[in-house]
Amino acid sequence: MKDIQSKVLSKYGIDISRENILKLYKIDHADLSVQELEEKIRDTRKRWNASINGANEKTAERDQARLEKADKFEAILKDAELRKELFHYYRNSGEETEGTSTDFAREYFALVGTSKKIRKADVEFFFNYYPSERKNRKAILEMLKKELKVFDPGKEEKYAKANDLTDEEGEEEDISGPLIVNLFRESTVLKIRKAIDKHEEAKKVDEISQRYPEIQKSLYEFLDINDVSTAEQLSEKMDAKGKEAFALRQEKGTAYVPLVDLFNILKSLCGDQDVADNIPAFKLLLKYPKLTPYMFAFVEMKPKTLKAFAEVASHYYGFRDDADFILNYYNPVHDHFGISDHGIASLLRKAEKKAAQNKVLNTIDEKLGRTKDRRRLPFGAELGHWLAYWPISLAYFVFEVIKGISKGLRFLEIFVAIGVGILASVLLNFQLPKLGIHNLLDIAKIIGTNQWVSYLNSLEDLWGGNYGNIALMVIESIIIIAFFAVVYVCVPSVAGVFVYDFAYDLNKRFDWIGIERTFQRIFQTLKQRTEDQYFEKKKAFYKKKIGNVITNAVCIALLCLIIWFLPTGSGFVNEKGADAIEFIQEQIAADDVDEKETEGANVKDTQEVESMVITVGTAKIRSGPGTDYDVLRTANQGETFIATGNQETASNGRIWYEIYLDEGKTQVGWASEKVIA
């Protein structure tokens, strides 16, 4: 392998380890005829020329560089012996165009399958996160069907090419569901993967390696973000590094494009709300990227899941033991992916107990910012805290009751079926005697032939049957048995299945885990605020809390009066859990504003003017809130505008902001939330 690499490099000046020439020219076998090779060369040059004249600047520069080396590429391809050696080289280095290896996919899905049933969405995520596995897609799909018994994992053609996560505006599509405060989205996980790929691409460029020797380290070490604790700090650091890389790219050429792309992706990640809310966990995703896709795919952690996952983590990153892995990675991260860990609660407690006895682990915890002992408040301060924020605890209690009822509905299936059966029996016992049929016990007479024949004879006067006819007696027996089966088996079964499906659909529509995490985050924020207020200003603490206590008392009194006197008052009780949480968050934000008002009226004045910055390379400013409106102008990354305060939500759920386009504030335009922040 080294011989062919050195031979091509010395003769043509081309490093075949960095560019797969066969892939560039879409050559899938070595024995091409002269005519086939010329056709491949012609098509490739035509494709590159079209790209150079296209609108995508980055792709144009890349293909321009390839076109400049096209003569050397083609000279290599026209050498038949050299072309065969190239196929052998790429095959041995794992770069073949089609493979059959399923080892990694088998290990991945076997581990994910310990926490849930694998579905088509999990297969789609796997191929999106590991695009290199698409070369094995046919074998992987067969393996999923035969070995792991995955029902309908999808079609091979679906995973033939990478999904394009950008729309015509150059904006990233939001492919995730609703975001509940502190859960990472799939789009965020995929962007982290893109950043890792760009880092690997940049490491292979000699100019970048010479300029940044530290790039050969891991992405986390290269970014040097160990001391970063907030989204603002991370954004400033990535912005500074990105500007430096862009300046080098402008000065020294396209070799620095992978580095520019890397910092653009990271800068975009800093603008995502889920990243901004969870910087400590996000840092761990960058530090241990090989574990991230598993965390996103897991649903409910079980002992065997945790054990296998710890083995994977130790294989890649050398954790000392399961306790080290749980405390320094799993515990700080798993909440942010909404993973249920009730099945391993005892294992987590054992890990924490073991860590408490290990001074080395405690030292590591301190460096990671994981404090074991919280500041304890006196009873009076704890009571003041509870009286000030008890409505939030009440809302959480109501939420838990609703969640318990919703999750418990599916367990009522058998009781509903029995109840419907009893109800049907009671109702029919009032009507069946009129037809000559008494009740369910009549069916027991079929056990004795004579009893059953006598029973049929008792119905002769009512039905007018001729019971000397054996065939007619059999038909009537079947009809009676079918009637009882429908009443006492089919109807209760349908009722039970309906209840089960209704409960399943109801639980699927609500992110119970996400809402619960939101409440926990609110409780933590309020408790931290109370601790800070008490230990910083003990004398003023009770004065501040008494205002909240009185306000809560007045509000609850008014609410009781409204519910008592107004028929529509009871409607407040039926508010959705998400609306209640939003109200709570607004109350917290209002409380923060009240505390900051004492710092001076000038702070308020500066907050009323909102500046918005373009967060992508180029963005189109339109005449209205949607992509169907005309483009007024194009803005570059970093360009700042003043918001008018107006915003609208398009039909696809995307928010558009109205901004001033000039200093005189005479012209306005609209920009999507995906390009401006």
C-alpha positions in Angstrom: 0.0 0.0 0.0 2.8 2.4 0.8 4.5 1.5 -2.5 1.6 2.7 -4.7 1.2 5.8 -2.5 4.8 6.7 -2.8 4.9 5.9 -6.5 2.0 8.1 -7.4 3.2 10.9 -5.1 6.7 11.0 -6.6 5.6 10.7 -10.2 2.4 12.8 -10.2 2.6 14.8 -7.0 -0.8 13.4 -5.9 -1.4 12.0 -2.5 -4.0 9.3 -3.0 -4.6 8.9 0.7 -6.3 12.3 0.7 -8.4 12.1 -2.4 -10.0 9.0 -3.7 -9.5 9.4 -7.5 -11.8 6.5 -8.3 -14.7 8.1 -6.4 -14.0 11.5 -8.0 -14.5 10.0 -11.4 -17.2 7.6 -10.3 -15.3 4.5 -11.5 -16.7 1.3 -9.9 -14.4 -1.3 -11.5 -10.8 -1.5 -12.7 -11.3 -3.1 -16.2 -12.7 -0.1 -18.1 -12.4 0.2 -21.9 -10.8 3.2 -23.3 -14.2 4.5 -24.4 -15.7 4.1 -21.0 -12.8 5.8 -19.3 -13.0 8.8 -21.7 -16.7 9.0 -21.0 -16.1 9.1 -17.3 -13.4 11.8 -17.7 -15.7 13.9 -19.9 -18.7 13.6 -17.5 -16.5 14.5 -14.5 -15.0 17.6 -16.1 -18.4 18.7 -17.2 -19.7 18.3 -13.6 -16.8 20.3 -12.2 -17.2 23.1 -14.7 -20.9 23.4 -13.8 -20.0 23.5 -10.2 -17.4 26.3 -10.7 -20.1 28.4 -12.3 -22.6 27.7 -9.7 -23.8 29.7 -6.7 -22.1 27.7 -4.0 -18.8 29.4 -3.4 -17.3 26.6 -1.3 -18.1 23.9 -3.8 -16.9 26.0 -6.6 -13.5 26.5 -5.0 -13.2 22.8 -4.2 -14.0 21.7 -7.8 -11.8 24.5 -9.2 -8.8 23.0 -7.3 -9.7 19.5 -8.6 -10.0 20.8 -12.1 -6.5 22.2 -11.9 -5.2 18.7 -11.0 -7.4 16.9 -13.5 -4.6 16.2 -16.0 -2.6 14.4 -13.3 -5.7 12.5 -12.1 -6.5 11.3 -15.6 -2.9 10.3 -16.4 -3.1 8.0 -13.4 -6.4 6.6 -14.5 -5.2 6.0 -18.1 -2.4 3.7 -16.8 -4.3 0.4 -16.6 -1.8 -1.3 -14.3 -1.8 1.7 -12.0 -5.6 1.8 -12.0 -5.7 -1.8 -10.8 -3.2 -1.0 -8.0 -5.4 1.9 -7.0 -8.4 -0.4 -6.6 -6.4 -2.8 -4.5 -5.1 0.2 -2.4 -8.5 1.7 -1.7 -10.0 -1.7 -1.0 -7.4 -2.5 1.7 -7.7 0.9 3.3 -11.4 0.6 3.7 -12.4 3.0 0.9 -14.1 0.5 -1.5 -17.3 1.8 -3.0 -19.4 -1.1 -1.8 -18.8 -3.2 1.2 -20.5 -5.9 3.2 -19.3 -5.4 6.7 -22.0 -5.3 9.3 -20.0 -5.8 12.5 -20.2 -2.2 13.7 -23.9 -1.9 12.8 -24.6 -5.2 14.6 -22.9 -4.0 17.8 -24.6 -0.6 17.6 -28.2 -1.9 17.1 -27.7 -4.8 19.6 -26.8 -2.2 22.2 -29.6 0.2 21.3 -32.0 -2.7 21.2 -31.5 -3.4 24.9 -33.3 -0.2 25.8 -36.2 -0.2 23.3 -37.6 -1.8 20.1 -35.7 -0.7 17.1 -37.8 1.1 14.5 -37.3 2.7 11.1 -36.5 6.1 12.6 -33.5 4.5 14.4 -32.2 3.1 11.2 -32.5 6.5 9.5 -30.6 8.2 12.3 -27.8 5.5 12.1 -27.2 6.2 8.4 -27.5 9.9 8.9 -24.9 9.9 11.7 -22.6 7.3 10.1 -22.8 8.1 6.3 -19.8 5.9 5.7 -22.0 2.9 6.6 -24.2 3.5 3.6 -21.8 1.4 1.5 -22.9 -1.5 3.6 -26.6 -0.6 3.6 -27.9 -3.7 1.8 -26.1 -6.1 4.2 -27.0 -4.0 7.2 -30.7 -4.0 6.4 -30.7 -7.8 5.8 -28.9 -8.2 9.1 -31.5 -6.1 10.9 -34.4 -8.2 9.4 -32.9 -11.6 10.0 -30.8 -11.4 13.1 -32.3 -8.6 15.1 -35.9 -9.1 13.9 -36.4 -5.5 13.0 -39.8 -5.0 11.2 -39.5 -2.9 8.1 -36.1 -1.2 8.6 -36.6 0.7 5.3 -35.5 0.3 1.7 -31.9 0.3 0.4 -32.5 3.2 -1.9 -33.6 5.4 0.9 -30.1 5.5 2.4 -28.2 5.7 -0.9 -27.2 9.3 -0.3 -26.8 11.6 2.6 -29.8 13.6 3.6 -29.3 17.3 2.8 -30.1 19.3 5.9 -30.1 22.6 4.2 -32.9 24.3 2.2 -32.6 26.7 -0.7 -31.8 29.6 1.6 -28.7 27.9 3.0 -30.6 27.5 6.3 -30.6 24.3 8.3 -33.9 22.4 8.4 -35.4 21.7 11.8 -35.9 17.9 11.6 -36.7 17.5 15.2 -39.8 17.6 17.3 -40.7 20.2 19.9 -37.8 21.2 22.2 -38.5 20.9 25.9 -36.0 23.2 27.5 -33.0 21.0 28.1 -33.2 18.1 25.6 -30.8 17.9 22.7 -32.3 17.7 19.3 -31.4 15.3 16.5 -30.3 18.2 14.3 -27.8 19.3 17.0 -26.4 15.7 17.3 -25.9 15.6 13.5 -24.2 19.0 13.4 -21.8 17.8 16.1 -21.0 14.8 13.8 -20.4 17.3 10.9 -18.0 19.3 13.1 -16.0 16.1 13.9 -15.8 15.2 10.2 -14.5 18.7 9.3 -11.9 18.4 12.1 -10.7 15.1 10.6 -10.6 16.7 7.1 -8.7 19.7 8.4 -6.1 17.4 10.1 -5.1 15.9 6.8 -4.2 19.3 5.3 -0.5 20.0 5.6 -0.8 23.8 5.7 -3.4 23.6 8.5 -1.3 21.1 10.5 1.8 23.4 10.2 -0.1 26.5 11.2 -2.0 24.6 14.0 0.0 21.7 15.3 -2.5 21.1 18.1 -5.1 20.2 15.5 -3.7 16.7 15.6 -5.2 16.3 19.1 -8.9 15.6 19.7 -11.5 18.2 18.7 -12.1 19.0 22.3 -8.5 19.6 23.0 -8.0 21.6 19.8 -10.9 24.0 20.7 -9.4 24.5 24.2 -12.9 25.0 25.8 -12.2 23.3 29.1 -12.7 26.5 31.0 -15.7 27.7 29.0 -18.9 27.7 31.2 -21.5 29.8 29.3 -22.8 29.9 25.7 -21.6 33.5 25.4 -18.0 32.5 26.2 -18.2 29.6 23.8 -19.7 31.8 21.0 -17.1 34.5 21.5 -14.2 31.9 21.3 -15.6 30.2 18.2 -16.2 33.6 16.6 -12.6 34.7 17.2 -11.2 31.4 15.9 -13.5 31.5 12.9 -12.5 35.0 11.9 -8.8 34.0 12.2 -9.4 30.9 10.0 -11.3 33.0 7.5 -8.5 35.6 7.3 -6.0 32.8 6.6 -8.3 31.3 3.9 -8.6 34.7 2.2 -4.8 35.2 2.4 -3.5 31.7 1.7 -6.2 30.0 -0.4 -8.7 27.2 -0.3 -6.5 24.9 1.9 -8.1 26.5 4.9 -11.7 25.9 3.8 -12.2 22.8 6.1 -11.1 24.9 9.1 -13.5 27.7 8.2 -16.3 25.2 7.8 -15.5 23.7 11.2 -15.8 27.0 13.0 -18.9 28.0 11.1 -20.6 24.8 12.2 -19.5 25.4 15.8 -20.7 29.0 15.7 -24.0 27.8 14.4 -24.3 25.3 17.3 -23.7 28.1 19.8 -26.8 29.7 18.5 -29.0 26.7 19.1 -31.2 27.0 22.2 -30.6 23.4 23.4 -26.8 24.0 23.3 -27.0 27.4 24.9 -29.1 25.9 27.8 -26.7 23.0 28.4 -23.1 24.1 27.8 -21.6 21.6 30.4 -23.3 18.6 28.7 -22.5 20.0 25.2 -18.8 20.1 26.2 -19.0 16.4 27.1 -20.6 15.6 23.7 -17.5 17.1 22.1 -15.1 15.4 24.5 -16.6 11.9 24.0 -18.2 12.1 20.5 -18.3 8.3 19.9 -20.8 7.9 22.7 -23.2 10.7 21.5 -25.3 8.6 19.0 -25.9 5.9 21.6 -27.2 8.5 24.1 -29.6 10.0 21.5 -30.9 6.5 20.5 -31.5 5.2 24.0 -34.9 5.4 25.7 -34.9 3.5 28.9 -31.6 2.5 30.6 -31.5 -1.0 32.0 -28.7 -2.8 33.8 -27.6 -4.7 30.8 -27.8 -1.6 28.7 -25.6 0.4 31.1 -23.1 -2.4 31.4 -22.7 -2.8 27.6 -22.6 1.0 27.2 -19.9 1.3 29.9 -17.8 -1.3 28.0 -18.1 0.7 24.8 -17.1 3.8 26.6 -14.1 2.1 28.3 -13.0 0.7 24.9 -12.9 4.2 23.3 -11.9 6.4 26.1 -10.4 4.3 28.9 -12.7 5.0 31.8 -11.3 3.3 35.0 -14.5 1.4 35.8 -18.3 1.6 35.7 -18.4 4.1 38.5 -16.0 6.4 36.8 -18.1 6.2 33.6 -21.4 6.9 35.4 -20.2 9.8 37.5 -18.0 11.6 34.9 -20.1 11.0 31.7 -23.5 9.3 32.1 -24.9 11.3 35.1 -23.9 14.7 33.7 -25.3 13.9 30.2 -28.3 11.5 30.4 -30.9 14.0 31.6 -30.3 16.1 28.5 -31.4 13.2 26.2 -34.6 12.4 28.3 -33.4 8.9 29.1 -35.4 7.1 31.8 -33.1 5.6 34.4 -35.5 4.2 37.0 -34.4 0.6 36.2 -30.8 1.4 37.2 -31.4 3.8 40.1 -29.7 1.3 42.5 -26.6 1.1 40.2 -26.3 4.9 40.1 -26.5 5.1 43.9 -23.8 2.4 44.3 -21.6 4.3 41.9 -22.0 7.5 43.9 -21.4 5.7 47.1 -18.2 4.2 45.7 -17.1 7.6 44.5 -17.6 9.1 47.9 -15.0 6.6 49.2 -12.5 7.4 46.4 -10.5 10.6 46.8 -9.2 10.4 43.2 -12.8 10.4 41.8 -13.7 13.2 44.1 -10.8 15.3 42.8 -12.0 14.6 39.2 -15.5 15.6 40.2 -14.3 18.9 41.6 -12.4 19.7 38.3 -15.6 18.9 36.4 -17.6 21.2 38.6 -19.6 18.5 40.2 -20.2 19.5 43.8 -21.2 16.9 46.4 -22.3 19.1 49.3 -24.8 21.8 48.7 -25.1 24.8 51.0 -27.7 24.0 53.6 -30.4 26.6 54.4 -31.8 27.0 57.9 -35.4 25.9 58.5 -36.7 29.5 58.3 -35.1 30.1 54.9 -36.4 26.7 53.6 -39.9 27.6 54.8 -39.7 31.0 53.1 -38.6 29.4 49.9 -41.5 26.9 49.9 -44.1 29.6 50.7 -42.7 31.8 47.9 -42.8 29.1 45.3 -45.4 26.6 46.4 -47.7 27.3 43.4 -44.9 25.7 41.2 -44.8 22.7 43.5 -48.6 22.4 43.2 -48.4 22.6 39.4 -45.8 19.9 39.5 -48.0 17.7 41.7 -50.9 18.2 39.3 -48.6 17.3 36.4 -47.5 14.1 38.2 -51.2 13.1 38.8 -52.1 13.7 35.2 -49.0 11.8 34.0 -49.8 8.9 36.4 -53.4 8.7 35.1 -52.3 8.8 31.5 -49.6 6.2 31.9 -51.9 4.0 34.0 -54.7 4.0 31.4 -53.2 1.1 29.5 -53.3 -1.1 32.6 -57.1 -0.6 32.7 -57.4 -2.6 29.5 -58.4 -5.9 31.2 -60.7 -4.1 33.7 -62.5 -2.3 30.9 -62.9 -5.5 29.0 -64.4 -7.3 32.0 -66.6 -4.3 32.8 -68.0 -4.1 29.3 -68.6 -7.9 29.3 -70.6 -7.6 32.6 -72.5 -4.6 31.3 -73.4 -6.5 28.1 -74.5 -9.5 30.2 -76.7 -7.3 32.4 -78.3 -5.5 29.5 -78.9 -8.6 27.4 -80.4 -10.5 30.3 -83.3 -8.1 30.1 -83.8 -8.8 26.4 -82.7 -12.4 25.8 -85.6 -14.0 27.7 -88.0 -12.5 25.2 -86.1 -14.4 22.5 -86.1 -17.6 24.5 -82.4 -17.3 25.4 -81.7 -16.8 29.1 -78.1 -15.9 29.7 -74.4 -16.8 29.3 -74.9 -20.1 31.2 -77.0 -21.4 28.3 -73.8 -21.9 26.4 -72.7 -24.5 29.1 -75.4 -26.9 27.9 -73.4 -27.6 24.8 -71.2 -29.9 26.9 -74.0 -32.5 27.1 -75.5 -33.5 23.8 -78.9 -34.3 25.3 -79.1 -31.1 27.2 -78.1 -29.1 24.1 -80.8 -30.8 22.0 -83.4 -30.2 24.6 -82.3 -26.6 24.7 -82.7 -26.3 21.0 -86.1 -28.0 21.2 -87.2 -25.4 23.8 -86.6 -22.7 21.1 -88.7 -24.6 18.5 -91.9 -22.7 19.2 -90.2 -19.4 19.1 -88.0 -20.0 16.0 -90.2 -22.5 14.2 -87.3 -24.8 13.6 -87.5 -28.5 12.5 -85.2 -30.3 14.9 -85.5 -33.6 13.1 -83.1 -32.0 10.6 -79.5 -32.5 11.9 -78.0 -30.0 9.5 -80.4 -27.3 10.6 -79.6 -28.0 14.3 -75.9 -27.7 13.6 -76.4 -24.3 11.8 -78.5 -23.0 14.6 -75.9 -24.1 17.2 -73.2 -22.3 15.3 -75.4 -19.1 15.2 -76.1 -19.2 18.9 -72.4 -19.9 19.8 -71.3 -17.0 17.4 -73.8 -14.7 19.1 -72.4 -15.4 22.5 -68.9 -15.1 21.3 -69.6 -11.6 19.8 -71.3 -10.4 22.9 -69.0 -11.8 25.6 -65.7 -12.0 23.7 -65.5 -9.6 20.7 -67.2 -6.6 22.3 -65.1 -6.6 25.5 -61.9 -7.3 23.5 -62.6 -4.3 21.2 -63.2 -2.1 24.2 -60.0 -3.2 25.9 -58.0 -2.7 22.7 -59.5 0.8 22.2 -58.5 1.8 25.7 -54.9 0.5 25.2 -54.5 2.2 21.8 -56.0 5.4 23.2 -53.5 5.4 26.1 -50.6 4.6 23.9 -51.4 7.4 21.5 -52.0 9.8 24.4 -48.6 9.1 25.9 -46.9 9.2 22.5 -48.2 12.8 22.0 -46.8 14.2 25.2 -43.1 14.3 26.1 -43.7 13.4 29.8 -40.0 13.0 30.5 -39.1 16.3 28.8 -41.8 18.2 30.9 -40.6 16.5 34.1 -37.0 17.6 33.3 -38.3 21.1 32.8 -39.9 21.2 36.2 -36.6 19.8 37.7 -34.7 22.6 36.0 -37.1 25.2 37.3 -36.8 23.8 40.9 -33.0 23.8 40.6 -32.9 27.4 39.3 -35.2 28.6 42.1 -33.3 26.8 44.8 -30.0 28.2 43.6 -31.5 31.7 43.5 -32.8 31.3 47.1 -29.4 30.1 48.3 -27.6 33.0 46.6 -30.1 35.5 48.0 -29.8 34.1 51.5 -26.0 33.8 51.8 -25.4 37.2 50.1 -28.0 39.3 51.9 -29.4 37.5 54.9 -31.0 40.6 56.4 -32.9 41.5 53.2 -33.8 37.9 52.3 -37.0 37.6 54.3 -38.2 41.0 53.2 -37.9 40.0 49.6 -39.6 36.6 50.2 -42.5 38.1 52.2 -43.6 40.0 49.0 -43.7 36.8 47.0 -45.7 35.0 49.8 -48.3 37.8 50.0 -48.6 37.9 46.2 -49.2 34.1 46.1 -51.8 34.4 48.8 -53.6 37.2 47.0 -53.5 35.3 43.7 -54.8 32.1 45.1 -57.6 34.0 46.9 -58.6 35.7 43.6 -58.4 32.4 41.8 -60.7 30.7 44.3 -63.2 33.6 43.9 -63.2 33.4 40.2 -63.7 29.6 40.2 -66.5 30.0 42.8 -68.5 32.8 41.2 -67.8 32.4 37.5 -68.9 29.3 35.5 -66.0 29.8 33.2 -63.5 30.0 36.0 -63.1 26.3 36.2 -61.6 26.4 32.7 -58.3 27.6 34.3 -57.9 24.2 35.8 -57.8 22.5 32.4 -54.8 24.4 31.1 -52.2 22.3 29.3 -49.1 21.4 31.2 -46.9 23.1 28.6 -48.8 26.4 29.1 -48.4 26.1 32.9 -44.7 25.6 32.5 -44.5 28.6 30.2 -46.4 30.7 32.7 -44.0 29.6 35.5 -40.9 30.5 33.3 -42.4 33.9 32.6 -42.9 34.4 36.4 -39.3 33.6 37.0 -38.1 35.9 34.3 -40.4 38.7 35.7 -38.9 38.1 39.1 -35.4 38.5 37.7 -36.4 41.8 36.0 -37.8 43.1 39.3 -34.5 42.4 41.1 -32.5 44.1 38.3 -34.7 47.3 38.2 -32.9 48.6 41.3 -29.6 48.8 39.3 -30.8 51.8 37.3 -33.3 52.9 34.7 -30.6 53.1 32.1 -30.4 49.3 32.0 -34.0 49.1 31.0 -33.5 51.6 28.2 -30.7 49.6 26.7 -32.8 46.4 26.8 -35.6 48.0 24.8 -33.4 48.1 21.7 -32.7 44.7 20.4 -29.9 44.0 17.9 -29.9 41.0 15.7 -26.9 39.4 14.0 -26.6 37.2 10.9 -25.4 33.8 12.0 -24.7 32.1 8.7 -22.4 32.8 5.8 -25.0 34.6 3.7 -28.6 35.2 4.3 -31.5 36.5 2.2 -33.5 39.4 3.6 -37.1 39.2 2.1 -40.0 41.6 1.8 -42.3 39.4 3.9 -42.2 36.5 6.5 -41.7 33.6 4.1 -39.5 32.2 1.3 -42.2 33.0 -1.2 -41.6 36.8 -0.8 -39.1 38.7 -2.9 -35.5 39.1 -1.9 -34.6 42.7 -0.9 -30.9 42.2 -0.3 -28.3 39.6 0.9 -26.6 40.0 4.2 -23.2 38.5 5.3 -22.3 36.7 8.5 -21.8 39.0 11.4 -23.8 41.9 9.9 -26.0 43.6 12.6 -29.6 44.9 12.3 -32.0 46.6 14.6 -35.3 44.6 15.2 -38.6 46.4 14.9 -40.2 44.2 17.5 -42.5 42.5 15.0 -42.3 38.8 14.3 -44.5 36.2 12.6 -44.7 32.4 12.4 -44.8 30.9 8.9 -46.9 27.9 7.9 -43.9 25.5 8.5 -43.6 26.8 12.1 -40.5 28.9 11.5 -40.3 32.4 13.1 -39.5 35.4 10.9 -38.3 38.7 12.4 -38.8 42.2 11.0 -35.7 44.3 11.0 -34.6 47.8 9.8 -32.4 47.8 6.8 -31.0 51.4 7.1 -29.9 53.7 9.9 -32.8 56.0 9.3 -35.2 53.1 10.0 -37.2 53.9 6.8 -36.8 50.4 5.2 -37.7 47.1 6.7 -37.2 43.5 5.8 -37.8 40.0 7.2 -35.3 37.3 8.1 -35.8 33.7 9.3 -34.8 32.6 12.8 -32.4 30.1 11.1 -30.2 32.9 9.8 -30.5 35.6 12.4 -30.3 35.7 16.2 
